[in-house]
Amino acid sequence: MKKPSGDDWLVPISQTELPFFNRVRAPRRQRCHPTASVRFARHMWRRLATYHRRGTQFAFERRSLNDEAGKMLTGGCLCGKVRYEVTGAPFHSTICHCVDCRRCAAAPLVAWFSVKRSEFRVVQGTIARFASSKPVLRTFCADCGTPLTYQHDDFPDEIDVTTCSLDAPDAVPPDDHTWASQRLPWLPISDGLPQYPHGRDKAAV
């Protein structure tokens, strides 16, 4: 982030930012020591550099535990023999209602997210592979059967990962529903997310 300069930095602190300043006050023994005060001022400048201006509003940019772009995601199968890591930022997080995914998981729907192929790696165990159709390769644990990934020949640089095989599935919430035209009639959708009758190549409803 570009460091603020000039008058852009001389702005009042909003009420929402006051708790942050109250938490980072200098220790009592340093408050009257000139050298320590300089060190603390430099420390505050580094902390304040994480602020940026958005019109008249300010936001404190900090990395949280649920920051998908900055935190490694981990997951694995039910029996624990297969473990994997995802180092990149997830995208195309979806709930798929297609018949193939339902049958593969024996579930009414399957949640997926995509990452770059190079950002997914198995760190423990060996995954089994199954070509569910000519262009599609699915993987699963050979011992417990947990579905793990999906790859399509049309997208060689991407891999889809089952969201619920993550250790923390809530870190990657879905953005939409795909193949909603094949949704089971006794499974209503009421979450307000966009619904694509097929893939994302057609407009959502």
N, C-alpha and C positions, 0 to 999 in steps of 0.2 A: 504493500500500500504506500502511496506517495505521502511523504511527511508534510504536514501542514506548514505553511510559512506565512509571514506577514500578518496582516490584520485578520486573516481567516482563523488564526489560532486564538485571538483575543475575543473569546465569546463567553457568555455566562454559562454556568453549569446548571443543567436542568434538574428538577426535583427527583427524577428517576435515577439520576447519576449520583446523588448525594450518598446513598448507602455504600457505593463503591469507594468513595473517598474516605468515608468513616472507617472502612475496613483496612485501608492501607496507610493509616497514619504512622509516622515514625515512632519507634520505641521511645519511652519516656526519657531514658538516659541519653538519647541522641538528639533530643529536640533543641538543646541549648548549646550543643557543640558545633562550632563553625564548620569544621571539616566534614563532620557527619551530616550537617545540613546540606552541604554541597552534594555529597553522595546521594542523599535522599532526593534532592531536586533532580539529579540525573536519572535516578530510578523512576521518579514520577514522570519524567519526560518520556521514558521508554514505555511506561504503562499507558500514558495519555496518547501515544502514537497509535494505539489501537482504536482510537476514536476517529470517526470520519463524519463529514458533514453531508446531510441529506436535506437540502433546502434549509429549513430552520430547525430541523430535528437532528439529534445526535443518537448514535447507536454504538454500543460497546461490542466490538467484534472479539469474541473469545471462542476458542475451540471447546466444544462440549463433547461429552462421551458419546452422544448420538450423532456426531458429525460424520456422515457417511464418507465424505471426501477425505477426511483426515484420520479415520480410525479403521484399522484392519477388522474385517468381519470374519468370524470363524463359524464353522458348523460341522455337521457330520451325520452319520446314520443313527438309527435307534439302538443298535447293539454296541456302538462305539468303536467298531473296528476300522471304519473309514472316517478320516478327518480331513477337512480342507480349509483353505484360507482364501479370502478375497481382499486384494490390496487396493483395488481401484474404486471409483465412485459408481454405485449402481445406477442404472437407468432403465426405462421401460418397465417399471414395476407394475404388474398387472394381475388380475384374477382371470384365469382362463376357464371358459365353460365348454371347450370343445370335447367331442366324444372321445378322441384319442387320449387326451390328458386325463379325463375322468376314468377311463378304463385302466390306464397305466397305473393310476394311484388308487383305484377302487374308491373314489371319493366324488362327491357332487361337484367339486370345482378344485382347481389347483392354483396357488399363488406362485408367481415367478418374478424374478428380476434378472436383468441382463448386465453383463460386464464384458470388458474386453477379454478375449481368450487368453492373452498373456498375463492378465491380472487374476486368474484363477489357477490354483494348484492344489493337488492332493498331497497332503503332508504325512498321511498315515494310511496304511492299507492299500488295497487294490480294488478299483471299481470294475464292475461287470458292464458290458456294453450290449445294447440291443437296438437293431435297426427297425424301428416301428413302421417306417415306410422308406421308400427309396432315398429321399433326400434327408431323412431325419435319423439322428443317432441319439438315443437316450442312454443314460447310465444309472446304475443303482448299486446298492450293496448286495453282493452275492450271498451273504449270510442271512440278513434280516429283510432284504427286499426294499429298503427305503429308496424312493426315487430321488435322484440327486441333480442331474443336469439334462439339458436338451440342446442339441446342436442341429442347425439346418445348413445344407450345402449353399443356400443363397446368401448366407451371412457367415462366411468362414472366419471372420475376425471376432465374432461374438459368441458368447455361451450364456445360456439361460440356466439359472440356479433356482431350485425350489426354495421359496422363502421360508417355509416352515421347517427346513432342515438346518436353518441358522440357529446358533445358540441363543440369539436375541432377535426373533422375527419381528418384534415391534420396532426395530431400528430401520426397517425398510417397508413402510406402509404402502399399500397399492395406490396407484394413480388413476386406474380405470378398470373396466371390464372388457375383455376381448372374447370374440365368438359368443356374444350374448344371444345370438339367434339359436344356438344349441343349448341354451340354459334349460335346466329341468323345470317343468311347469310348477312344481310344488316348492321351488326355491325362489321366492321373490327377492328383488334387488331394491333396497330402500336406503342405501348409503349416500345417494346423491352424486356418485362418481360417474364420469362419462361412460357410456356403453357403446361399444363398437359391435355391429352385427357380425363382423368377421374380424379381419386384422385392422391395423391402424391406417391402411391404405384407403379406407372409405370413411365417410363422415360418421361421427358419433351421433347417438340419438339421446 
